[in-house]
């Protein structure tokens, strides 16, 4: 008794080669089956939504006054280009909140009119974004 299968009649036939169309390269053939993104930009939107931001901490009047005094003291020594480390808040451009960043270097200018602290590397920090200032120059002034 011979066992027959559904495709026994065609299983051993030679592979068809078209006379009018060129053979598709393997890379192009694989591209037909690559995932299809029906919602363009959806993945980026999910990543953006999941990205965390910090809320800006509001300083009380005493903290604001302390930072103002530190800026004044640094302004007194601006000709020496004192070094400082400043922690400040940078608002997020795409959604609420932002991130705290740290800048360090020599202070080039403290502009009272524009309310901006500038480092020699070009970094500019608005006064109202400053959370913390640390500087050896400030420590030296406290000890005088």
Secondary structure, DSSP 8 states (H G I E B T S, - for coil): -----TTTTTTTS-----SSS----HHHHHHTTS---SSTTHHHHHHHHH---B------HHHHHHHHHHHHHHHHTGGG--EEEEEEEEE-SSSS-EEEEEEEEEEEEEETTTTEEEETTS-EEEGGGEEEEE-HHHHHHHH-
